[in-house]
Amino acid sequence: MLKDFAELSTPLIADACVRLGEPLRVAPTGIAPVLPGQRLAGRVLPARHYGSVDVFLEAFGGAEPGDVLVVDNAGRRDEACVGDLAVLEAEAAGVAGLVVWGLHRDTPDLVEIGLPVFSYGRHAPGPVRLDDREPEALRTARCGEHRVSAADVVFGDDDGVLFVAADRVGAVLETAREIHRTEREQARRIRAGETLRAQTRFAEYLDRREADPSYTFRQHLRRIGGAIEE
């Protein structure tokens, strides 16, 4: 999955979801890689955190190579739920990275390990609680308003993290590639001296909007084959 994502980005995946009418399931703003430039893509391996690392160790027992551990810590900002040992164990289990709806710690060690970890940021204290575990602890995880499971694929880069239903990933990736090709050609032409206004026949759009105020730029782009807004 990471190979398929290699030349794409989360903005392209998001635009492809919009074009195809797929639900736009984005992790909360602020979840970012520990090390800028880290990327991940893989099947969701869900785990809800209750104050102990045991839930992660259990999840790793069912991991397949390339899975991405998605940790539901309810977005807490008062504790770090993932550190160096959990990340090292994830790497040993073949997990491709982690997305944490919460905080991490042991930042220098995570940088050295190099496995992609996405979270709200760093925080020194770990958990001092131990909550009751829910039956769904290893079946689903929440990331903001979205509930995800092994039926989903997660993508992450410097622009954020989003989730796509596994049975729709092929179509989303192909559409993202089409948008990417169109945008790269548009960028090439701008550098060659042809403005984006000329490429999108912007004056024609303004004339048509004057005659029909309901005519949107997005409709115009779709009519002429542009891609800059989705």
C-alpha positions as CSV (number, residue, x, y, z in Angstrom):
1,M,0.0,0.0,0.0
2,L,2.8,2.4,0.8
3,K,4.3,1.7,-2.7
4,D,0.9,2.6,-4.3
5,F,0.9,5.8,-2.2
6,A,4.5,6.7,-3.0
7,E,3.9,9.4,-5.6
8,L,0.7,10.6,-4.1
9,S,-0.3,12.7,-1.1
10,T,-3.2,13.0,1.4
11,P,-4.5,16.1,-0.4
12,L,-4.7,14.0,-3.6
13,I,-6.5,11.2,-1.7
14,A,-8.9,13.7,-0.2
15,D,-9.6,15.3,-3.6
16,A,-10.2,11.8,-5.0
17,C,-12.7,11.0,-2.3
18,V,-14.6,14.2,-3.0
19,R,-14.7,13.5,-6.8
20,L,-15.9,9.9,-6.2
21,G,-18.4,10.9,-3.5
22,E,-16.6,8.9,-0.9
23,P,-16.9,9.9,2.8
24,L,-14.2,12.3,3.7
25,R,-12.8,10.8,6.9
26,V,-9.9,12.9,8.2
27,A,-8.1,12.7,11.5
28,P,-8.3,15.8,13.7
29,T,-6.2,18.8,12.7
30,G,-2.9,18.7,14.6
31,I,-2.1,15.0,14.2
32,A,1.3,15.1,12.5
33,P,4.4,12.9,12.1
34,V,7.0,13.0,14.8
35,L,9.6,13.5,12.1
36,P,8.7,15.7,9.2
37,G,8.6,13.8,5.9
38,Q,7.4,10.5,7.4
39,R,4.6,8.8,5.4
40,L,2.4,5.8,6.0
41,A,-0.2,3.8,4.3
42,G,-1.7,0.5,5.3
43,R,-4.6,-1.5,6.8
44,V,-5.9,-0.2,10.1
45,L,-4.9,-2.2,13.1
46,P,-7.2,-0.7,15.8
47,A,-6.5,-0.5,19.5
48,R,-8.2,1.4,22.2
49,H,-6.0,2.5,25.1
50,Y,-7.1,2.2,28.7
51,G,-3.9,3.1,30.5
52,S,-1.8,0.0,29.9
53,V,0.4,-1.1,27.0
54,D,-1.1,-4.6,27.1
55,V,-3.7,-3.7,24.6
56,F,-1.0,-2.9,22.0
57,L,0.9,-6.1,22.7
58,E,-2.3,-8.0,22.1
59,A,-3.0,-6.1,18.9
60,F,0.4,-6.9,17.6
61,G,-0.3,-10.6,17.9
62,G,-2.9,-10.2,15.1
63,A,-0.9,-7.8,13.0
64,E,-0.1,-8.5,9.3
65,P,3.0,-7.0,7.7
66,G,2.2,-3.4,6.6
67,D,-0.6,-2.8,9.1
68,V,-0.8,0.6,10.8
69,L,-1.7,0.7,14.5
70,V,-4.4,3.3,15.1
71,V,-4.4,4.1,18.8
72,D,-7.6,5.5,20.3
73,N,-6.7,7.5,23.4
74,A,-9.7,9.8,23.1
75,G,-7.5,12.7,22.1
76,R,-6.2,13.1,25.6
77,R,-3.7,15.8,26.3
78,D,-2.8,14.9,29.9
79,E,-0.8,11.7,29.1
80,A,1.4,10.1,26.5
81,C,0.2,6.7,25.6
82,V,2.9,5.6,23.2
83,G,6.7,5.5,23.7
84,D,9.9,3.9,22.5
85,L,9.1,0.3,23.7
86,A,5.7,0.2,22.1
87,V,7.1,1.5,18.8
88,L,10.0,-0.9,18.8
89,E,7.5,-3.8,19.5
90,A,5.4,-2.5,16.6
91,E,8.4,-2.6,14.3
92,A,9.2,-6.1,15.4
93,A,5.6,-7.2,14.6
94,G,5.9,-5.9,11.1
95,V,3.7,-2.9,11.7
96,A,4.3,0.0,9.2
97,G,3.6,2.9,11.5
98,L,1.3,4.3,14.2
99,V,-1.4,6.9,14.3
100,V,-2.2,8.1,17.8
101,W,-5.3,10.1,18.7
102,G,-3.4,11.4,21.6
103,L,0.2,12.1,22.6
104,H,3.6,10.3,22.4
105,R,6.8,10.5,24.4
106,D,10.5,9.4,24.2
107,T,10.7,11.6,21.1
108,P,14.5,11.3,20.5
109,D,14.2,7.5,20.6
110,L,11.3,7.5,18.2
111,V,13.3,9.7,15.8
112,E,16.2,7.1,16.1
113,I,13.8,4.2,15.5
114,G,12.5,5.8,12.4
115,L,9.1,4.1,12.3
116,P,6.5,6.6,11.3
117,V,4.5,7.8,14.3
118,F,1.7,10.4,14.0
119,S,0.2,12.1,17.1
120,Y,-0.8,15.4,18.5
121,G,2.7,15.9,19.9
122,R,5.0,15.1,22.8
123,H,4.3,14.9,26.5
124,A,6.6,13.5,29.2
125,P,4.1,11.9,31.7
126,G,2.7,8.5,30.8
127,P,-0.7,7.1,32.1
128,V,-1.4,6.8,35.8
129,R,-4.9,5.4,35.3
130,L,-6.3,2.0,34.4
131,D,-9.8,2.1,33.0
132,D,-12.2,-0.8,32.3
133,R,-11.7,-2.3,28.9
134,E,-14.5,-2.3,26.3
135,P,-15.3,-5.4,24.3
136,E,-14.5,-3.5,21.1
137,A,-11.0,-2.7,22.2
138,L,-9.3,-4.5,19.3
139,R,-12.1,-4.3,16.8
140,T,-12.6,-0.6,16.3
141,A,-10.8,2.6,17.2
142,R,-11.9,6.2,17.1
143,C,-9.9,9.0,15.6
144,G,-11.7,12.2,16.2
145,E,-15.3,11.8,15.0
146,H,-14.5,8.7,12.9
147,R,-14.6,5.1,13.9
148,V,-12.2,2.8,12.0
149,S,-11.5,-0.9,11.8
150,A,-9.5,-3.5,9.8
151,A,-12.0,-2.7,7.0
152,D,-10.3,0.6,6.5
153,V,-6.9,1.8,5.1
154,V,-5.1,4.8,6.6
155,F,-2.9,7.3,4.7
156,G,-0.6,9.8,6.4
157,D,1.9,12.5,5.4
158,D,2.9,16.0,6.5
159,D,-0.6,17.3,5.5
160,G,-2.4,15.0,7.9
161,V,-4.1,11.6,8.1
162,L,-7.2,10.2,6.5
163,F,-9.1,6.9,6.2
164,V,-10.6,5.1,3.2
165,A,-12.7,2.0,3.1
166,A,-10.5,-0.9,2.0
167,D,-12.9,-1.9,-0.7
168,R,-12.8,1.6,-2.3
169,V,-9.0,2.1,-2.1
170,G,-8.3,1.0,-5.6
171,A,-10.8,3.4,-7.2
172,V,-9.6,6.3,-4.9
173,L,-5.9,5.7,-5.7
174,E,-6.6,5.6,-9.4
175,T,-8.6,8.8,-9.3
176,A,-5.9,10.4,-7.2
177,R,-3.3,9.5,-9.9
178,E,-5.5,11.1,-12.5
179,I,-5.8,14.3,-10.5
180,H,-2.0,14.2,-9.9
181,R,-1.3,13.9,-13.6
182,T,-3.6,16.8,-14.4
183,E,-2.1,19.0,-11.7
184,R,1.5,18.2,-12.7
185,E,0.7,19.2,-16.3
186,Q,-0.9,22.4,-15.1
187,A,2.1,23.2,-12.9
188,R,4.5,22.5,-15.9
189,R,2.5,24.9,-18.1
190,I,2.5,27.6,-15.4
191,R,6.3,27.3,-15.2
192,A,6.4,27.5,-19.0
193,G,4.5,30.8,-19.0
194,E,0.9,29.8,-19.4
195,T,-1.0,31.1,-16.4
196,L,-3.5,29.1,-14.5
197,R,-6.1,31.7,-15.5
198,A,-5.4,31.0,-19.1
199,Q,-5.4,27.2,-18.6
200,T,-8.8,27.3,-16.8
201,R,-10.3,29.7,-19.3
202,F,-11.1,31.9,-16.4
203,A,-12.4,34.8,-18.4
204,E,-14.9,32.4,-20.0
205,Y,-15.9,31.3,-16.6
206,L,-16.5,34.9,-15.4
207,D,-18.6,35.6,-18.5
208,R,-20.7,32.5,-18.0
209,R,-21.1,33.2,-14.2
210,E,-22.3,36.7,-15.2
211,A,-25.0,35.2,-17.3
212,D,-25.8,32.4,-14.8
213,P,-24.9,33.3,-11.2
214,S,-25.5,29.6,-10.2
215,Y,-22.6,28.5,-12.4
216,T,-19.7,27.6,-10.1
217,F,-16.0,27.4,-10.7
218,R,-16.0,23.8,-9.8
219,Q,-18.6,23.1,-12.4
220,H,-16.5,25.0,-14.9
221,L,-13.4,23.0,-14.1
222,R,-15.3,19.7,-14.5
223,R,-16.6,20.9,-17.8
224,I,-13.1,21.7,-19.1
225,G,-11.2,18.9,-17.4
226,G,-9.4,20.9,-14.7
227,A,-8.5,19.5,-11.3
228,I,-7.3,22.2,-9.0
229,E,-10.3,22.0,-6.6
230,E,-10.9,18.3,-6.6
